[in-house]
Amino acid sequence: MITLNDYLYSGYTVLKILQMYGKELRKVSIETHNSIDMVHCNFLLQQIDMLEHNDFLTSQSQRIRELYKLMSKEYPFLAFTFKGRIKSLIRAEEKFNGYIVKHIYDYYREYGEFPSIENLKQKLSCFRDLIAYRIVISLPKCHIKEGDNRKEIELDYLYQIANIIPEFLEERGFSIEVSEREGAKYSDKLKENLRPYYRDYIENTDSSGYESLHITLYDNLARSYIEVQLRTKEMDDYAEIGPANHLGYEKRQETERTRRDKIPIGECLCFDEAFERVVKLHTLDLSKVDVNMFGAVSNSVVNDGCGLFRGRLILPFEHLSEFQNDLID
């Protein structure tokens, strides 16, 4: 069985590794008539296209920047940041195979049989955050009057911005995608006609306390999906450096993706192969990985100049509030 780990000690660039891995995986998938491996190949091809032909990122970021300019005009008193990233190579590979493991495990536990190939393919089509943008807003204390509830005021502005994003970006070549979350709750601050498109993790917090608004869009010009996340500064701090930080999130996912107590070995090839790929990535010693532009002393001390581990930043914008700008002038 071919895994990404087989290519991480070659000294090649991320692009070259993706090309070699994808080529060999496609060859095997044709020989074995493994349609899930073919879906995997096409997923790798998306990443290759982003690295080989990234001109679309300029167009995409410019159109996203139009939203930044609108917010600067409409909310000059807010401080906010726009950031964009392409998901890292290791994270993308782990998440793709993790979807397979989790879906088959949950399906087998509920129905006592394995999902069909078509059912599994449909599940894998939900991977739409290879490119993601995050908007983080904050209302500086200098704009807070005595007796005001800063958290509630920021929340009002966050939903106001959420309500204008779909139409604004649709006019610039994006299409909004239905979130397909059954039984989800939504804030009254979110327009009713937009609720099917948002994943409201403010009203639907998980056990970690993570809060954010997520929406998925399709860029018709670039022919790619993007995810936009909206948070207040307090939510972002909680998610990045607080109890809901990504390390804890990955640990929870690691637990979900390394379960196989209910799945008999050898009974489901798709599960067995995806499970092995996930386990190998979890035991990866980054200090021994040899990828051009990448260096690591350990799994926690990493210099990732190529988007292998932490992802690639593509859109850093920061807007200071009107009062803060006055101080600078």
N, C-alpha and C positions, 0 to 999 in steps of 0.2 A: 504494500500500500504506500502511495506517495503522500508525503506530508510537507508542509512549509518548512519544518525544522530541517529537512534534508538539504535545504539551500541556504540556510542562515550562517554557514561557516565557510562560505566560498570567497568572501572578500569583494563580491560584486555590489553594485548599487541596488537600491530597492527596486528600481524599474527593471533591471536585468533579472533580478530574482523572481519578480512577478512573471516576466516573460518566460523564463525557463520552467517555473512551476506550472504555469498555465498551459504551456505547450505539452509538457509531459502528461499532465492530468487529462488534457483533451484526448491525447493519443490512447491512453488507457480506457477512458470512458467510451470511446468508439469501439475499442476491441472487446470490452465487456458489456456493451449496450447498457451502461449505467447512466440513466437520464438525470439522476441527482448530481452525479459528478459533472455532467454537462452544464447543469444550472450553476454549479460551483465555478466552472470555467468561465461562464459568461459574467459571473460576479467579479472574478479576477480581471476580466477584460474591461469592466467599468473602471477599475482602479488604474489599469494600464493607460486607458484613454485619458484619464485625468492628469496623469504624469507626462504622457507624450504630447497631448494636444490640449494644453491648459489655457489657450487663448480665451476660451469661453469664460474663464474665471474673471478676466478683466471686465468683460461685458456684464457678467452677473453682479460683481461687486459694485460696478458703477450704478446699476439699477437699484441695488440695495442701498447704496449711498444716497439715492434720491429720498428714501424714507428717512435717513439720518438728517438730511437737509430740511425736510418737512418738520421733523420733531424739533430741530433747532429753532425753527421759526415759530411753531405753535407752542412749544414749551421751553422758552428761553431760561426759565427759572429752575429747570431741572438739570441735574448732572446725569449724564448717561454714557455708556460705552457700547460700541458695536464691535463684536469679535466674530471671526469666522475661522473654521478649521476643516481640514480634510481628515477623516478618521485614519488613525495609524494602521500600518500593515498588520501588526500582530493583533491589535484590538479587533480589526475587521475580520480577520481569519477566525479568531476565537468566537466572535459573536455569531458569524454565519454557521459554524459547526455547532455552537451552543443552541441555536434555534432548533436544529435538527434533533439534538439530544433531548432537549426539554419537551418539544412537541410530541415526539414518539413516546417518551416516558409517560407524560401526562395522559396521552390518548390510550396507551396500553393499560394504564392503571384504571382508567374510567370504563373502558369498553372490553378489556380482555383480549384485544386483538390489535394488530398494527395498522396504522393509517395507510390508505392507498397512496401510491406515488403521486397521483394528481392532487390529493389532499395536502401532501407534504410540499409539493411545488407551490401551491397556493400560499402556504404558510411562509415559504421563503421569499415570496414576492413582497413581504412587508418590510424588508430591509431597505429603508429609504433615508438614512441619515449619514451616508458617506460624507456629504457636505452639510455642515450645520452652522447656523449663525445664532449668536446670543445677544440679546439686548438687555442691559442691566440699568435700571434707573434709580436715582436717589434724589430726595428733596433735602437740600442742605438745611441745617438747623437755623440758619439766618433767615429762612423764609417761613419758619414755624412760629405762629403766634401763641401766646400763652393760652393754655386750655385746649389747643389743637391736638388731635391724635395723629401723630406723624405716620404711623403704620397704616391707618385707614385712608389717609389722604394719598399716600403712595400707591395703595391698592386701587383707589379710584382712578388714578392716572394710568396705572398699568393696564386696567381693563379698557380704558378709553383708547389707549394705543392699540390694544388687541382688536378693538372694534373697527379700526380704520385700516389695519394691515391687509386683510384679504382683498378688498376692492382696490386699494392703492397698488398692490403688487400684481393683481390681475390686469390692470391697465398697462403694466410694463412687461407683459409676456409670461406671467406665472399663472398656473391653475391651482386652486386649492383642492386638497384631497380629503375625503371623508375619513374620520378617525376610526370608525367602526368599534367604538367602545360601548358595549351594551350595559345598561343600568348605571351609567355614569351620572354623577351630580354636576350641576353647573351653577356658577354664581349668577345672581340676578343682574349683576353689572355687565354680564356678557350678553350681547344681542342674541335673541332667541334663534334667528335664522343662521347664526354663525356657530351655534353650539355643536352641531354635528361634526364640525371641522376641527375643533380644539380638543386637546387632551388637558383637562383642567386638574392639575395635580395640587392646586391650592384647595379646591373643594374635595379632592379625592387623594388625600395624603396617605402614604404608605407607613409602615411601621418605623421607618427611619425618620419620618417627619419632613421628607423632601417636598418642596413647594416650587411650582413653576407652571407656566402656560406653554404648551407645545402645539405647533401647527406644521403640517407637512404640505409642501407645495411642489408642483412640477414645473420646471423651467422649460418652456416650450422652445426657447431659442437654443439652449444648451443641450436639451433633451436629457435632463438629469433631475432627480429629486433633491430637494433640500429640506432641512428641518429648521424652523425658527423657534427659539426659546425666549421667553420673556420672564424676567425676574426683577424684584426689587434688590437693592444692595444687601439687605438683611437676608433675603432668601438665597442670594448668591453666596454670601459668606457661609451660611449654614450648609450649602451644598458642596462648596469647594474646600473649606477648612474646618467645618463643623461636623456634627454627628452623621450627616448625610453625605460626607465627602466620597469622592469616586472610588477611593480605595475600599471603603466599606461596601459600596455598591458592587464592586467587582468581586469582593469576597463572598457576598450573598449569591451572586451569579455563579461563582465557582462552585459553591455548594450544590446549586441546582443542576449544574452541568456535569457533575461527576457522580451522579446517582445512577446505579444500574442494578440495584438489588432486586428489582422486579422484572428485569429484562434478561431472559436466558441468553447466555453467550452463544453466538452462532445462529440465532433465530432470525436476526434482522441485520443484514449487511450494512444498510444505511446507518443504523444506530451504532453498530460496532466500529465502523470507520470514523464517523464523526466523533464518537466518544474517545477513540484513541488519539485523534488529532487535538482535541481539547486537552486531554491529560498531558500530552507531550508539551503543549504550549504552557501549561501551568507549571511544569517542572523545568522550564527553560532557564538556563543559567546565562543571563545577559552578559556577564563578564567574559564569557567564552565565545560569544557570538562575534563573527567577523563579517561586518557589512561596511562597505565604503561610506565614510562620513558618520559612522556610528561608533561610540565608545562607551563602555560601562565598567566601573570598578566593581559594582555589585548590582543587584536588582533594584536598589533604591538610589544609587548614585549614578545617574545616567546623563551623558551628553548626546542628545539625539538631534543631530543636525539634518536628518533626512526623512523624518516622519515615520520612522520604523516603529517607535514605541509610543510616543506621546501625541503624535499627529502634527499636522502642518498648519501654521497660522496663515490665514489668507486675507483677513480684513480687520486691522486694528484702527478703530476710530474712537476718539474720546471727546466729549463735549462737557465743558465746565458750565456751571450755571451762570446766569447773567451777573450775579453779585460777585462770583469768583473771577469772572473775566474782568470786571471793573478793578479788582485788586491788582490783576496782572498789568492792566494798562497804566 
